[in-house]
Amino acid sequence: MTHEEIHQRIKKAAHHAVPDQLDAILSACEEQKGTVIAMTNQKKHRWLAPLSAVAALAIVAGSIFGVSRFQQASATDSVVTLDINPSISLSIDAKETVLEAIPLNDDAKEVMGGMELEGTNLETAVNALIGACLQKGYLDELENAILVSVENSDAAKATQLQSELTATISGAFQSGAILTQNVTVSDELAQLAQQYNISAGKASLIQEVIAQDSTLTFDSLAPLSMSEISLIASSRNLTTTGVSQTGSTSDQAYIGQDAALQAACDHAGIATSDVQGLSTEFGWSPKGMVYELDFCSGGTEYEYKINATDGSVVKNEQEPCDHTWHTSSGNNGTQGTTAFIGESAATTAALTHAKVDQSAAQSLTVKLDEDDGVTYYEIEFCSAGVEYDYEINATTGDVVKFEQDTCDHYAHRSASNSTTNQNQNQNQGTSTGSYIGYDAALQAACKHAGVDASQVSRLENELDHDDGVACYEISFHYNGMEYDYEIQATNGQVLKYESEWDD
């Protein structure tokens, strides 16, 4: 309280310490007729003024003490936030009385409407908010996830509040999936929450989710409801530290994984029984929730995004699939295997047919392709001025097709550099020497990348020369990443490498 405020309170108290009753007395008196009695002035007692001042000071002191006690009683003890899609913040005191209720987004403003929650206890306020969310359609059996976040430095008190709030919400909405957590709000977290009009608790949960799956972004998840975020995280086996959950998030609003797969297969023109290596998870697109499906069939890898509500195809891609799958055949319980021989075996088959040593093959590329339902490896390489093109059956290793032509690029390079190479060989006392081979080069790249060579896809491996140095230029994909390597052909040294997310 400022000096000016204290001064005004003292002035007001002094003014009202002895009430002015003159008007009341005059109005109560009737007009009298008769003898006029003369009144003599009496000496005023000065002790009344000091008494009035003391009373005024006592009143002011009491007021100040009362304000101080009120401020202490009203100090914020905890901040509780509720996130459904409406995000609402409740500041409470130590007695769990609501001091302030703040809608954090437009949905929350609609839910709160003209509610006056300040001064009510926390249980009453939460019951009112859950009731409003149910009434306005933000909560139902299909959209049923609620995130409760408690900000309190006392971990025991925070846990107690989480338990109380879970019981309160369960009583008001028995079909709910209630997620609870204790949060510590940093400046960064507060800025994110303010930027996206969500609570710091929801911002904290989103941060944990995207840290485990870089294909997800804050921009894409922040506008989603807690049910949508929960389903995406669950389908991708993402975990959130310190989050407890009661009840299950409903997925009944969506068509289901089986229907999504059927929609993708119908679009691709294949039978669901021919699908291998199926992976399905929830995702998000501008058109809403989607099922993201990845599977192989007949040597082709399919990637689909299927609208989770109506089954329409949102996006699809196809590319050669280089995997070995073990799948059940028919309904008789026996196991069948559809296996590709692999790029290394296909390369060996082509080189053997061409009678070319692997160390002499240059500019080698290997791709898996399909034609008229037959999957094959398409292999190209040059050797001694001849360019070879092969198609090797991906299952049997048989040579399906081969062609030979003049390799102008290497013929020209060989002629133009013959004198230089001869001089270099004489000076160094060596020839071109033996190369480590494509398999060893791939192994060197995969070892450096920390991946399993048998699990890579879309491999391209080419022997080339850069500034007189022979190197294998290797490109492959693994677990959502694309890798590009240059491996020195004579000793397997990594000369250059790059990696980036596969878009």
C-alpha positions as CSV (number, residue, x, y, z in Angstrom):
1,M,0.0,0.0,0.0
2,T,1.4,3.4,-1.0
3,H,1.7,6.4,1.3
4,E,-1.0,8.2,-0.7
5,E,-3.4,5.3,-0.1
6,I,-2.6,5.3,3.6
7,H,-3.2,9.0,3.8
8,Q,-6.6,8.8,2.1
9,R,-7.7,6.0,4.4
10,I,-6.7,8.0,7.5
11,K,-8.5,11.0,6.2
12,K,-11.6,9.0,5.5
13,A,-11.5,7.3,8.9
14,A,-11.1,10.6,10.7
15,H,-14.1,12.1,8.8
16,H,-16.3,9.2,9.8
17,A,-15.0,8.6,13.4
18,V,-17.7,10.9,14.9
19,P,-20.8,10.7,12.6
20,D,-22.6,14.0,11.7
21,Q,-26.1,13.5,13.2
22,L,-27.3,17.2,12.8
23,D,-29.7,16.6,10.0
24,A,-31.2,13.6,11.7
25,I,-31.7,15.5,14.9
26,L,-33.3,18.5,13.2
27,S,-35.7,16.3,11.2
28,A,-36.8,14.6,14.4
29,C,-37.6,17.8,16.3
30,E,-41.1,19.4,16.0
31,E,-41.5,23.1,15.9
32,Q,-42.1,24.4,19.5
33,K,-44.0,27.5,20.5
34,G,-43.5,29.2,23.9
35,T,-40.7,30.6,25.9
36,V,-37.4,31.0,24.2
37,I,-34.6,29.7,26.3
38,A,-31.3,31.4,25.8
39,M,-28.4,29.0,25.3
40,T,-24.9,29.9,26.5
41,N,-21.8,28.8,24.8
42,Q,-20.0,26.0,26.7
43,K,-16.2,25.5,26.5
44,K,-15.5,22.6,24.2
45,H,-13.5,19.7,25.5
46,R,-10.4,19.2,23.4
47,W,-9.9,15.5,24.4
48,L,-12.5,14.4,21.8
49,A,-10.2,15.3,18.8
50,P,-7.3,13.1,20.0
51,L,-9.8,10.3,20.7
52,S,-11.1,10.6,17.2
53,A,-7.6,10.5,15.7
54,V,-6.7,7.4,17.8
55,A,-9.9,5.7,16.6
56,A,-9.1,6.5,13.0
57,L,-5.6,5.2,13.3
58,A,-6.9,2.0,14.9
59,I,-9.4,1.5,12.0
60,V,-6.7,2.1,9.4
61,A,-4.3,-0.2,11.1
62,G,-7.0,-2.9,11.2
63,S,-7.7,-2.3,7.6
64,I,-4.0,-2.7,6.6
65,F,-3.7,-5.8,8.7
66,G,-6.8,-7.2,7.1
67,V,-5.6,-6.5,3.6
68,S,-2.3,-8.1,4.4
69,R,-4.0,-11.3,5.8
70,F,-6.3,-11.4,2.7
71,Q,-3.3,-11.1,0.3
72,Q,-1.5,-14.0,2.2
73,A,-4.7,-16.1,2.1
74,S,-5.1,-15.4,-1.6
75,A,-1.5,-16.3,-2.7
76,T,-1.4,-18.8,-5.6
77,D,-0.4,-22.2,-4.3
78,S,-0.9,-24.3,-7.5
79,V,-1.8,-23.9,-11.1
80,V,-4.0,-26.6,-12.6
81,T,-4.6,-26.8,-16.4
82,L,-7.2,-28.9,-18.3
83,D,-6.6,-29.7,-21.9
84,I,-9.3,-31.4,-24.1
85,N,-9.2,-29.2,-27.1
86,P,-10.3,-26.3,-24.9
87,S,-7.3,-25.4,-22.8
88,I,-8.2,-23.8,-19.4
89,S,-5.9,-22.6,-16.5
90,L,-7.1,-22.5,-12.9
91,S,-4.9,-20.7,-10.2
92,I,-5.8,-21.9,-6.7
93,D,-4.7,-21.1,-3.2
94,A,-3.6,-23.5,-0.5
95,K,-7.3,-24.2,0.4
96,E,-8.0,-25.1,-3.2
97,T,-10.1,-22.0,-3.8
98,V,-10.0,-20.8,-7.4
99,L,-8.3,-17.4,-7.5
100,E,-8.3,-17.0,-11.3
101,A,-9.8,-18.9,-14.3
102,I,-8.2,-18.2,-17.7
103,P,-9.4,-19.5,-21.1
104,L,-6.3,-20.1,-23.2
105,N,-7.9,-20.5,-26.6
106,D,-11.2,-19.8,-28.4
107,D,-12.7,-23.2,-27.6
108,A,-12.1,-22.5,-23.9
109,K,-13.8,-19.1,-24.1
110,E,-16.8,-20.8,-25.6
111,V,-16.9,-23.4,-22.8
112,M,-16.5,-20.9,-20.0
113,G,-19.0,-18.4,-21.4
114,G,-20.1,-16.2,-18.5
115,M,-18.9,-18.5,-15.8
116,E,-17.7,-16.8,-12.6
117,L,-15.4,-19.5,-11.1
118,E,-13.3,-17.2,-8.9
119,G,-14.0,-17.8,-5.3
120,T,-15.4,-21.3,-5.8
121,N,-13.6,-24.5,-4.7
122,L,-11.6,-26.4,-7.2
123,E,-13.9,-29.4,-7.3
124,T,-16.9,-27.3,-8.1
125,A,-15.1,-25.4,-10.8
126,V,-13.8,-28.6,-12.5
127,N,-17.3,-30.2,-12.3
128,A,-18.7,-27.1,-14.0
129,L,-16.1,-27.1,-16.7
130,I,-16.5,-30.8,-17.5
131,G,-20.2,-30.4,-17.6
132,A,-19.9,-27.5,-20.1
133,C,-17.5,-29.5,-22.3
134,L,-20.0,-32.3,-22.4
135,Q,-22.9,-30.0,-23.2
136,K,-21.0,-28.2,-26.0
137,G,-19.7,-31.4,-27.6
138,Y,-16.0,-31.1,-26.7
139,L,-16.3,-34.3,-24.6
140,D,-18.2,-37.5,-25.5
141,E,-17.6,-41.3,-25.8
142,L,-15.7,-40.7,-29.1
143,E,-13.6,-37.7,-28.0
144,N,-12.8,-38.7,-24.4
145,A,-9.2,-37.8,-23.5
146,I,-8.4,-35.1,-20.9
147,L,-4.9,-33.9,-19.9
148,V,-4.6,-32.6,-16.3
149,S,-1.4,-30.8,-15.5
150,V,-0.4,-29.6,-12.0
151,E,2.3,-26.9,-11.4
152,N,3.5,-27.0,-7.8
153,S,7.0,-27.2,-6.5
154,D,5.9,-29.6,-3.8
155,A,5.8,-33.0,-5.5
156,A,3.6,-34.6,-2.9
157,K,1.0,-31.8,-3.1
158,A,1.1,-32.0,-6.9
159,T,0.5,-35.8,-6.7
160,Q,-2.3,-35.3,-4.2
161,L,-4.0,-32.8,-6.5
162,Q,-3.7,-35.1,-9.5
163,S,-5.4,-37.9,-7.5
164,E,-8.2,-35.5,-6.4
165,L,-8.8,-34.2,-9.9
166,T,-8.9,-37.7,-11.4
167,A,-11.6,-38.7,-8.9
168,T,-13.5,-35.5,-9.6
169,I,-13.4,-35.9,-13.4
170,S,-14.2,-39.6,-13.3
171,G,-17.3,-38.8,-11.3
172,A,-18.5,-36.3,-13.8
173,F,-17.4,-38.3,-16.9
174,Q,-17.0,-42.0,-16.4
175,S,-16.0,-42.7,-20.0
176,G,-13.0,-40.5,-19.9
177,A,-9.3,-41.3,-20.5
178,I,-7.6,-39.0,-17.9
179,L,-3.9,-38.3,-18.3
180,T,-2.2,-36.5,-15.4
181,Q,1.2,-35.0,-14.9
182,N,3.2,-32.6,-12.8
183,V,5.0,-29.9,-14.8
184,T,7.7,-27.4,-14.2
185,V,7.3,-24.4,-16.4
186,S,10.4,-23.0,-17.9
187,D,10.6,-19.7,-19.9
188,E,10.8,-21.7,-23.2
189,L,7.8,-23.8,-22.3
190,A,5.8,-20.7,-21.3
191,Q,6.7,-19.1,-24.6
192,L,5.6,-22.2,-26.6
193,A,2.3,-22.3,-24.7
194,Q,1.6,-18.7,-25.4
195,Q,2.6,-19.0,-29.0
196,Y,0.2,-21.8,-29.7
197,N,-2.6,-20.8,-27.2
198,I,-2.3,-24.0,-25.2
199,S,-1.3,-24.8,-21.7
200,A,2.3,-25.3,-20.6
201,G,1.2,-28.9,-19.7
202,K,0.1,-29.7,-23.2
203,A,3.3,-28.0,-24.6
204,S,5.4,-30.2,-22.4
205,L,3.7,-33.4,-23.5
206,I,4.0,-32.4,-27.2
207,Q,7.7,-31.8,-26.7
208,E,8.3,-35.3,-25.4
209,V,6.3,-36.8,-28.3
210,I,8.1,-35.1,-31.1
211,A,11.5,-35.8,-29.4
212,Q,10.8,-39.5,-30.1
213,D,9.4,-39.1,-33.6
214,S,10.9,-36.4,-35.8
215,T,8.2,-36.9,-38.4
216,L,5.9,-35.1,-36.0
217,T,6.1,-31.4,-35.5
218,F,4.8,-28.9,-32.9
219,D,2.9,-27.1,-35.6
220,S,1.0,-30.2,-36.5
221,L,0.2,-31.4,-33.0
222,A,-0.6,-28.2,-31.1
223,P,-4.1,-27.7,-32.7
224,L,-5.1,-31.3,-32.2
225,S,-7.4,-32.5,-29.4
226,M,-5.9,-34.6,-26.6
227,S,-7.7,-37.7,-28.0
228,E,-6.0,-37.2,-31.4
229,I,-2.5,-36.7,-29.8
230,S,-3.0,-39.7,-27.5
231,L,-3.9,-42.0,-30.4
232,I,-1.0,-40.8,-32.6
233,A,1.5,-41.4,-29.7
234,S,0.0,-44.7,-28.8
235,S,0.0,-46.1,-32.3
236,R,3.7,-45.2,-32.6
237,N,4.7,-46.6,-29.2
238,L,5.8,-43.2,-28.0
239,T,6.1,-42.8,-24.2
240,T,5.8,-39.7,-22.0
241,T,7.7,-39.5,-18.8
242,G,5.7,-38.9,-15.6
243,V,2.3,-39.1,-17.3
244,S,-0.2,-41.4,-15.7
245,Q,-3.4,-42.5,-17.5
246,T,-6.7,-43.8,-16.3
247,G,-9.0,-45.2,-18.9
248,S,-8.4,-45.8,-22.6
249,T,-8.6,-43.2,-25.5
250,S,-11.4,-44.1,-27.8
251,D,-10.7,-44.8,-31.5
252,Q,-14.4,-45.6,-32.3
253,A,-14.7,-42.4,-34.3
254,Y,-12.5,-43.9,-37.1
255,I,-13.0,-46.7,-39.6
256,G,-10.3,-49.0,-38.2
257,Q,-7.0,-50.4,-39.5
258,D,-8.6,-53.3,-41.4
259,A,-10.9,-51.0,-43.3
260,A,-8.0,-48.6,-44.0
261,L,-5.9,-51.5,-45.4
262,Q,-8.8,-52.6,-47.6
263,A,-9.2,-49.1,-49.0
264,A,-5.4,-48.9,-49.8
265,C,-5.4,-52.4,-51.4
266,D,-8.5,-51.5,-53.5
267,H,-6.7,-48.4,-54.7
268,A,-3.5,-50.4,-55.5
269,G,-5.4,-53.2,-57.2
270,I,-4.1,-56.0,-54.9
271,A,-5.6,-58.4,-52.4
272,T,-5.1,-57.9,-48.7
273,S,-4.0,-61.5,-48.5
274,D,-0.9,-60.6,-50.6
275,V,0.2,-57.9,-48.2
276,Q,3.5,-58.4,-46.5
277,G,5.3,-56.4,-43.8
278,L,2.3,-54.2,-42.9
279,S,2.9,-51.2,-40.6
280,T,0.0,-49.1,-39.6
281,E,-0.1,-46.0,-37.4
282,F,-2.2,-42.9,-36.9
283,G,-1.0,-39.6,-38.4
284,W,-2.4,-36.2,-39.3
285,S,-3.0,-34.3,-42.5
286,P,-4.7,-31.1,-43.4
287,K,-7.8,-33.2,-44.1
288,G,-7.8,-34.6,-40.5
289,M,-6.7,-37.9,-38.9
290,V,-5.3,-40.5,-41.2
291,Y,-4.0,-44.1,-41.1
292,E,-0.4,-44.2,-42.4
293,L,0.1,-47.7,-44.0
294,D,3.4,-49.1,-45.3
295,F,3.5,-52.6,-46.8
296,C,4.9,-54.6,-49.7
297,S,3.2,-56.8,-52.3
298,G,4.7,-58.4,-55.4
299,G,8.1,-56.7,-54.9
300,T,6.5,-53.2,-54.7
301,E,6.5,-51.2,-51.5
302,Y,3.3,-49.1,-51.0
303,E,2.9,-46.1,-48.7
304,Y,-0.6,-44.9,-48.1
305,K,-2.4,-42.2,-46.1
306,I,-6.0,-43.1,-45.7
307,N,-8.6,-40.7,-44.2
308,A,-9.4,-42.2,-40.9
309,T,-13.0,-41.0,-41.0
310,D,-14.3,-41.8,-44.5
311,G,-11.6,-44.1,-46.0
312,S,-10.6,-41.9,-48.9
313,V,-7.0,-42.0,-50.2
314,V,-5.2,-38.8,-49.1
315,K,-1.7,-39.8,-50.4
316,N,0.0,-42.8,-52.0
317,E,3.5,-43.7,-53.2
318,Q,5.1,-46.8,-54.7
319,E,8.7,-48.0,-55.1
320,P,10.6,-51.2,-55.4
321,C,10.6,-53.2,-52.2
322,D,13.8,-55.1,-51.3
323,H,12.9,-57.2,-48.3
324,T,12.5,-60.8,-47.3
325,W,9.1,-61.6,-45.8
326,H,7.9,-64.7,-44.0
327,T,4.1,-64.9,-44.1
328,S,1.5,-67.5,-43.5
329,S,0.1,-69.1,-46.6
330,G,-3.6,-69.8,-46.7
331,N,-5.6,-71.0,-43.7
332,N,-4.0,-74.4,-43.2
333,G,-1.5,-73.1,-40.7
334,T,1.6,-73.9,-42.8
335,Q,4.3,-71.3,-43.4
336,G,5.3,-70.1,-46.8
337,T,8.2,-67.8,-47.7
338,T,8.5,-65.2,-50.4
339,A,12.3,-64.4,-50.5
340,F,14.4,-62.2,-52.8
341,I,18.0,-63.3,-53.3
342,G,19.3,-59.9,-52.4
343,E,21.4,-57.3,-54.3
344,S,24.7,-59.0,-53.6
345,A,23.7,-62.4,-55.0
346,A,22.0,-60.7,-58.0
347,T,25.2,-58.7,-58.8
348,T,27.3,-61.9,-58.5
349,A,24.9,-63.6,-61.0
350,A,25.3,-60.8,-63.5
351,L,29.1,-60.5,-63.2
352,T,29.4,-64.3,-63.5
353,H,27.3,-64.3,-66.6
354,A,29.4,-61.4,-68.1
355,K,32.7,-63.1,-67.0
356,V,33.7,-59.9,-65.4
357,D,35.6,-59.8,-62.1
358,Q,33.9,-57.7,-59.4
359,S,37.0,-55.6,-58.9
360,A,37.0,-54.6,-62.6
361,A,33.3,-53.6,-62.7
362,Q,32.8,-49.8,-62.8
363,S,29.8,-47.6,-62.3
364,L,27.7,-50.4,-60.9
365,T,24.1,-49.7,-60.0
366,V,21.5,-52.1,-58.6
367,K,17.8,-51.5,-58.5
368,L,14.8,-53.6,-57.7
369,D,12.0,-53.3,-60.2
370,E,8.8,-55.2,-61.4
371,D,7.4,-55.9,-64.8
372,D,4.2,-57.8,-65.5
373,G,4.1,-59.2,-62.0
374,V,7.8,-60.4,-62.1
375,T,10.2,-58.8,-59.7
376,Y,13.8,-58.5,-60.9
377,Y,17.1,-56.7,-60.2
378,E,18.2,-54.2,-62.8
379,I,22.0,-54.2,-62.8
380,E,24.2,-51.9,-64.9
381,F,28.0,-51.7,-64.9
382,C,31.0,-51.0,-67.2
383,S,34.2,-53.0,-67.7
384,A,37.0,-52.6,-70.2
385,G,35.0,-50.1,-72.3
386,V,31.9,-52.3,-72.4
387,E,28.6,-51.4,-70.8
388,Y,26.5,-54.2,-69.4
389,D,22.7,-54.2,-68.6
390,Y,21.2,-57.1,-66.8
391,E,17.8,-58.1,-65.4
392,I,18.1,-60.8,-62.8
393,N,15.1,-62.6,-61.4
394,A,14.7,-61.5,-57.8
395,T,13.5,-64.9,-56.6
396,T,15.5,-67.4,-58.6
397,G,18.6,-65.5,-59.6
398,D,18.2,-66.4,-63.3
399,V,19.3,-64.0,-66.0
400,V,16.1,-62.7,-67.5
401,K,17.7,-60.3,-70.0
402,F,21.1,-58.8,-70.7
403,E,22.6,-56.4,-73.2
404,Q,26.1,-55.1,-74.0
405,D,27.1,-51.8,-75.6
406,T,30.2,-49.6,-75.9
407,C,30.8,-47.6,-72.8
408,D,31.9,-44.3,-74.4
409,H,32.4,-42.5,-71.1
410,Y,35.0,-45.0,-69.8
411,A,36.6,-45.6,-73.2
412,H,37.2,-41.9,-73.6
413,R,38.4,-41.5,-70.0
414,S,40.8,-44.5,-70.5
415,A,42.2,-43.1,-73.7
416,S,42.7,-39.6,-72.4
417,N,44.3,-40.7,-69.2
418,S,46.4,-43.6,-70.4
419,T,49.7,-41.6,-70.5
420,T,49.0,-40.1,-67.1
421,N,48.1,-43.4,-65.5
422,Q,51.2,-45.0,-67.0
423,N,53.4,-42.3,-65.6
424,Q,51.7,-42.6,-62.2
425,N,52.1,-46.3,-62.2
426,Q,55.8,-46.1,-63.1
427,N,56.4,-43.5,-60.4
428,Q,54.4,-45.3,-57.7
429,G,55.5,-48.8,-58.7
430,T,51.8,-50.0,-58.6
431,S,48.9,-50.6,-61.0
432,T,45.4,-49.8,-60.2
433,G,45.5,-52.7,-57.7
434,S,42.5,-54.7,-56.5
435,Y,39.4,-53.0,-55.2
436,I,37.6,-54.1,-52.0
437,G,34.3,-54.8,-53.9
438,Y,30.8,-53.6,-53.6
439,D,29.8,-55.7,-50.7
440,A,32.8,-54.6,-48.6
441,A,32.2,-51.0,-49.6
442,L,28.5,-51.3,-48.5
443,Q,29.6,-52.9,-45.2
444,A,32.0,-50.0,-44.6
445,A,29.3,-47.5,-45.2
446,C,26.8,-49.3,-43.0
447,K,29.3,-49.7,-40.2
448,H,30.0,-46.0,-40.2
449,A,26.3,-45.2,-40.3
450,G,25.6,-47.7,-37.5
451,V,23.0,-49.7,-39.5
452,D,22.5,-53.3,-40.5
453,A,23.4,-53.8,-44.2
454,S,20.8,-56.5,-44.6
455,Q,18.1,-54.0,-43.7
456,V,18.8,-51.2,-46.1
457,S,16.6,-50.5,-49.0
458,R,16.9,-48.6,-52.4
459,L,20.6,-49.3,-52.6
460,E,22.7,-47.8,-55.3
461,N,26.3,-48.7,-55.5
462,E,28.6,-47.3,-58.2
463,L,32.3,-47.4,-58.7
464,D,33.6,-44.1,-60.0
465,H,36.8,-42.0,-60.1
466,D,37.2,-38.5,-58.5
467,D,40.4,-36.7,-59.1
468,G,42.2,-39.9,-59.9
469,V,40.9,-41.7,-56.8
470,A,38.6,-44.7,-57.3
471,C,35.7,-44.8,-54.9
472,Y,32.4,-46.4,-54.5
473,E,29.4,-44.0,-54.5
474,I,26.8,-45.6,-52.3
475,S,23.3,-44.5,-51.6
476,F,20.7,-46.3,-49.5
477,H,17.7,-45.8,-47.2
478,Y,17.2,-47.1,-43.7
479,N,14.6,-46.4,-41.0
480,G,13.4,-43.1,-42.6
481,M,16.9,-41.8,-43.3
482,E,18.7,-41.5,-46.7
483,Y,22.5,-42.0,-46.6
484,D,25.1,-41.1,-49.3
485,Y,28.7,-42.3,-49.0
486,E,31.9,-42.2,-50.9
487,I,34.1,-45.2,-50.0
488,Q,37.7,-45.4,-51.2
489,A,37.8,-48.4,-53.5
490,T,41.2,-49.8,-52.4
491,N,41.1,-49.6,-48.6
492,G,37.4,-49.0,-47.6
493,Q,38.1,-45.6,-46.1
494,V,35.1,-43.2,-45.8
495,L,35.9,-40.2,-47.9
496,K,32.6,-38.4,-47.7
497,Y,29.1,-39.0,-46.2
498,E,25.8,-37.3,-45.9
499,S,22.5,-38.2,-44.2
500,E,19.1,-36.6,-44.1
501,W,15.5,-37.5,-43.4
502,D,13.8,-39.3,-46.3
503,D,11.0,-37.0,-47.4
